[in-house]
Structure formats: structure tokens, C-alpha cells
Amino acid sequence: MSKLVWDVAGTRFYESGVDRGVLYAPFFDGVAWNGLISVSEAPTGGEAKPYYIDGIKFLNLSAAEEFEATLVAFSKPQEFNVCDGTTKLNAGLFVTQQKRQFFGLSYRTKIGNDTSGLDYGYKIHLVYNILATPSQINNNTLSDEAEPINYSWNLTTTPPELISEGPGIRTFNFKPSAHFVIDSKLSSTANLTEIENILYGSNVAASRLPSVYELITIFAS
């Protein structure tokens, strides 16, 4: 055994920023989400629920947890209209407050350390079965300084089942989840290249969101 050592060079890690947002709307290939400002993850549930007998706590269980987030952007892809309840009636004419479609999303956060900065690595976040609820939009009068509108949506999810059967796949008894994270520093180059070619597209295939089964299969190799 060895004694613990703190603050060794290269071990001071941190995460910062968000980039490479991709929207996976129904009926469309994946499309780059330009103008993405932030994705604030705010899972709900998971609170501890204690149980008592004769005034003594004998059990402490956590409630079910769901992935939720708030997405803020300067702009939104045209393909997002079906997810935002906006439907095209004719060329240039749209109607709002229609049925919103479920969609998928991926975005990247950067991992930095004290020696390489933000070039150390990154995490790719994949979110499935999202339903967006738009927030208030303030259309203010113009002034001598242009202030772009920030669009904002509250995101809720319906977690898909984790497939537990298949060659090389072992998910045991994991609960369904709508949020998956890929760490570039812990993934093989082959797996990372394969998943990024799927998520971002390549010279031979359009961008798309892989199924949960496909995602697990890739990283089970």
C-alpha cells in the first residue's frame, strides 16, 4: 500500500463549457445546434425516504430519479419546430401551440487539468426521449445596443429501457435512464471514432442518434 498524495501534477481536473450540440428531431437527420448557450442539468427525484419502527430508523431508500434540464440558446434549428409545437401551414406561414414531438440531443462538455488545460479531454452527453416546454420570451423595444433574445426550454425525459440481452452486453439490473455520458479519456480510440461518426455524421452516413442497444453494443467491444 502507498500513502495518499494530494495535488500531483496533472491530477487537478475540472469541467467547463458546452459545445457540439446536435439535435435529433423526428423525420430529420441530426443537425448542428448553433447558438447553444447552456444545458443546465437538473435531475429530479432521488430523495431519501426513511422508514422507522418504534421510532428507530431501520431503512433509508432513495426515490426514483428522472433526468431534466434547461436548454438556453440564441437560436434554434428549423428542424426543432416540430419539437417546439410550431407547424408549417404554407411557405413562410407557421402556427404555434401544436403537439410537440419527442427528440434526442447530444452535447459535449470539456475536461481540463492543470497541465493540458481544456485540451485534456471531453465528455459527450446523449439524451433520449426529450419533451421540451418553452419558457417565457421577452420581446423588448430596440435601443442603441442590440441585445439578442435568449430562447429557453425546460426538458423532461422518458427513460428508455436498458437492453439486457445480446452478444457481449451486460447491463445487469440497471434502471432505465435517458442520459448517457461518454468519457473520451476512458474510451478506446476505435469506439470513440465509431460513436462520433454516428453522432456527427461522416462521408458515408448522415448524423443520427444511436439506439441505446447500439450504444451499449459499441462500448461492449
C-alpha positions in Angstrom: 0.0 0.0 0.0 1.1 3.6 -0.6 0.4 6.8 1.2 -2.1 9.3 -0.3 -0.6 12.2 -2.1 -2.5 15.4 -2.9 -2.2 17.8 -5.9 0.1 15.7 -8.0 0.8 17.5 -11.4 -1.8 16.5 -14.0 -4.4 15.3 -11.5 -6.3 18.6 -10.8 -9.3 18.0 -13.1 -12.3 20.3 -13.9 -15.1 20.6 -16.4 -16.1 23.7 -18.3 -18.1 24.8 -21.3 -20.5 23.2 -23.7 -20.2 22.8 -27.4 -21.1 20.5 -30.4 -24.8 20.5 -29.7 -26.7 18.2 -32.1 -30.5 18.0 -32.4 -32.0 14.6 -33.4 -35.6 15.6 -34.3 -38.1 13.0 -35.7 -38.2 12.8 -39.5 -34.8 14.5 -39.8 -31.1 13.6 -39.8 -29.1 15.1 -36.9 -28.5 18.8 -37.3 -25.9 21.0 -35.6 -27.4 23.3 -32.9 -25.7 26.6 -33.5 -26.0 29.3 -30.8 -26.2 26.9 -27.9 -25.5 28.8 -24.7 -26.0 26.3 -21.9 -27.6 23.0 -20.9 -28.3 23.1 -17.2 -28.8 19.5 -15.9 -31.3 19.4 -13.0 -32.4 15.8 -12.2 -35.5 15.5 -10.1 -36.4 12.8 -7.5 -33.8 10.7 -5.8 -34.7 12.0 -2.4 -34.1 9.7 0.6 -37.2 8.1 2.1 -36.6 6.9 5.6 -38.6 4.1 7.3 -39.0 3.8 11.1 -40.0 1.1 13.5 -40.6 2.1 17.2 -39.0 5.5 16.5 -35.8 4.0 15.1 -34.7 4.3 11.5 -34.2 0.9 10.1 -34.3 1.6 6.3 -33.3 4.5 4.0 -34.2 4.2 0.3 -33.9 6.7 -2.5 -36.9 7.6 -4.7 -36.8 7.2 -8.4 -34.8 9.9 -10.2 -35.5 11.5 -13.6 -33.3 13.5 -15.9 -34.4 17.0 -16.5 -32.5 20.0 -17.9 -32.9 23.6 -19.1 -31.5 24.4 -22.5 -30.7 28.1 -23.4 -29.7 29.2 -26.9 -29.5 32.3 -29.1 -31.2 30.4 -31.9 -32.8 27.1 -32.7 -32.6 24.9 -35.8 -35.5 24.9 -38.2 -35.9 21.2 -37.6 -36.7 22.0 -33.9 -40.1 23.5 -34.8 -41.8 20.1 -34.6 -40.4 19.7 -31.1 -41.4 23.2 -30.1 -45.1 22.9 -31.2 -44.7 25.0 -34.3 -46.1 23.6 -37.6 -45.7 24.9 -41.1 -49.0 25.7 -42.8 -47.6 27.1 -46.1 -44.4 28.6 -47.3 -43.5 31.2 -44.7 -46.6 30.6 -42.6 -46.4 28.8 -39.3 -48.9 28.1 -36.5 -47.8 27.6 -32.9 -49.2 25.7 -29.9 -49.4 22.4 -31.7 -48.5 18.9 -30.5 -44.8 18.7 -29.5 -42.7 15.8 -30.8 -40.1 13.9 -28.7 -36.5 14.3 -29.8 -32.9 13.4 -28.9 -29.9 15.6 -28.1 -26.2 15.3 -27.8 -23.7 17.9 -26.5 -20.1 18.0 -25.3 -18.5 19.3 -22.2 -14.8 19.8 -21.9 -12.5 18.2 -19.3 -9.4 20.2 -18.3 -6.5 19.7 -15.9 -3.6 21.7 -14.5 -1.1 20.7 -17.3 -3.2 20.5 -20.5 -5.9 22.9 -19.8 -9.2 22.2 -21.7 -7.3 20.1 -24.2 -7.2 17.2 -21.8 -10.4 15.6 -22.9 -14.2 15.8 -23.1 -17.5 14.2 -22.3 -20.2 13.5 -24.8 -23.7 13.6 -23.3 -26.5 11.7 -25.1 -30.1 12.4 -24.0 -33.1 10.3 -25.2 -36.9 10.8 -25.4 -36.9 14.5 -24.6 -40.1 16.7 -24.5 -39.5 20.4 -24.5 -41.5 23.1 -22.7 -40.7 26.7 -23.9 -40.2 29.4 -21.3 -41.2 33.0 -21.5 -39.8 35.1 -24.3 -39.3 38.8 -23.8 -39.5 40.9 -26.9 -38.2 44.3 -25.8 -38.0 47.6 -27.7 -34.8 48.3 -29.6 -32.1 50.5 -28.2 -28.7 51.7 -29.3 -27.3 48.4 -28.2 -28.6 45.1 -29.8 -29.5 42.5 -27.2 -30.2 39.1 -28.7 -33.1 37.2 -27.3 -32.3 34.1 -25.2 -34.6 31.2 -26.0 -35.1 28.7 -23.2 -36.8 25.3 -22.8 -37.4 23.1 -19.9 -36.5 19.5 -20.9 -38.1 16.4 -19.4 -37.5 12.8 -20.5 -39.0 9.4 -20.7 -36.1 7.0 -20.0 -35.8 4.0 -22.4 -35.1 0.5 -21.1 -31.5 -0.7 -21.0 -31.4 -3.7 -23.1 -30.0 -6.6 -21.0 -29.6 -9.2 -23.7 -27.3 -9.6 -26.6 -23.8 -10.7 -27.5 -21.2 -9.1 -25.2 -23.9 -7.0 -23.4 -24.3 -7.0 -19.7 -26.5 -4.3 -18.1 -27.5 -6.4 -15.1 -30.3 -4.7 -13.2 -29.6 -1.1 -14.1 -32.6 1.2 -14.0 -33.9 2.9 -17.3 -32.1 6.1 -18.0 -32.4 8.9 -20.6 -28.9 10.3 -20.0 -25.7 8.6 -21.1 -22.1 10.1 -20.8 -19.1 9.1 -22.9 -15.7 10.0 -21.4 -13.0 10.5 -24.1 -10.2 9.7 -21.7 -11.6 6.3 -20.8 -12.8 5.2 -24.2 -10.8 3.4 -26.8 -9.9 5.3 -30.0 -11.9 2.9 -32.1 -15.1 3.2 -30.0 -14.8 6.9 -29.8 -14.3 7.3 -33.6 -17.3 4.9 -34.3 -19.7 6.7 -32.0 -18.6 10.2 -33.2 -19.1 9.2 -36.8 -22.7 8.2 -35.9 -23.5 11.2 -33.8 -21.8 13.8 -36.1 -22.1 12.1 -39.5 -19.4 11.0 -41.9 -18.6 10.9 -45.6 -20.8 7.8 -46.0 -23.6 8.4 -43.5 -25.8 11.2 -42.1 -25.8 12.2 -38.4 -28.1 10.3 -36.2 -28.7 9.2 -32.6 -27.9 5.6 -32.0 -30.3 3.4 -30.1 -29.5 2.5 -26.5 -28.8 -1.1 -27.6 -26.4 0.1 -30.3 -24.7 2.4 -27.9 -24.1 -0.3 -25.4 -23.0 -2.8 -28.1 -20.3 -0.4 -29.4 -18.8 0.0 -25.9 -19.1 -3.6 -25.1 -16.5 -4.5 -27.7 
